[in-house]
Amino acid sequence: MKTEIDTRIVDGHATPRELGYSFPAEFAPHAATWLSWPHKEASWPGKIDTIYPSYANFIKELAAEEEVHINVSDEKMKAFALRHLEVVGADLNKVFFHYFPTNDAWCRDHGPAFLTNPLSDQPKALVKWNYNAWGGKYPPFDLDNKIPHHIAKLRDIPCFTPGIIMEGGSIEVNGNGTLLTTEACLLNPNRNPHLSKSQIERYLEDYYGVGNILWLGDGIEGDDTDGHIDDLTRFVNGDTVVTVVEHNKKDVNYKPLQDNTKLLQKLRLENGKQMNVVELPMPAPILYEDMRLPASYANFYIANNLVVVPTFRDANDDKALEIIASCFPDRKVTGIDSLDLIWGLGSFHCLSQQEPL
């Protein structure tokens, strides 16, 4: 039986889960990838000009596999972007620009969470979570907070608005009903201080369409998102995760990553089974102006037939690529230099948001 939804902005109605919607895993087939063109110099102080070659190469790789939709402020920004894409030889027939202005580039967190329900007359919908730039750290964020509504209108699809703060980089799903997140982020009082852990779990269940919530602990040093899961642990298929580990016992990341790995061994999937846990090394510490940057190979992005992995000119780059390639035998796995990008405190996964078929 098909479900009908009469309103595009869905408030006061049944939840997505009740209507049969769920958030597909990133490794499920994509219709497109969404990006917001980087333009905020304060996010890469003194370095923003250096990020565009890597960013443009990221788009080139994506456009070889699927559509790429880019939010820009105006014609001038579009022309600037096109110049960079032409330099790297991106397939511009697969790149689409939208005049949806943003404050910053982190589309994983301010972009929509696309949902699917193949039995519905409207098989695609989205969730517009509220966005406050990771606890109000980087105002203004009013333009970013409007991006999901713009995309819902463009796509003419239902838009669910839970009314609480949530960021795409804070959750990870396997597509079968299990969601991974961290206490460090979702229980941080700078997000939703009025909600208890069980209340947050209910929102996750209702709006991502999952039934099994798994919690890890702390994030990595330098992560201004307060512990996003996409720098820590990622599903590569329905029952396998890769998780970063630090082998230097003197490193500040050693204990929290050991603790998370031990937790993963104890946690169970929606079917009661233990996860397969594949360990991924960390790069050596990257410092810029005496600040530890949150460099992590876990911040890779899965596209159709492709996985793009951040590399850091580090001795562990090749090992990380080899491990990730072993997890995706049917996809091209490519590394793109992220040493300048990470000065913005995020990489390819933070910058992108998938739209499922």
Secondary structure, 3 states (H helix, E strand, C coil): CCCCCCCCEECCCCCCCCCCCECCCCCCCEEEEEEECCCCHHHCCCCHHHHHHHHHHHHHHHHCCCEEEEECCCHHHHHHHHHHHHHHCCCHHHEEEECCCCCCCCHHHHCCEEEECCCCCCCEEEECCECCHHHHCCCCCCCHHHHHHHHHHHHCCCEECCCCECCHHHCEECCCCEEEEEHHHHCCCCCCCCCCHHHHHHHHHHHHCCCEEEEECCCCCCCCCCCCHHHCEEEEECCEEEEEECCCCCCCCHHHHHHHHHHHHHCECCCCCECEEEEEECCCCCEECCEECCCCCCCCEEECCEEEEEECCCCCHHHHHHHHHHHCCCCEEEEEECCCHHHHCCCHHHHEEEEEC
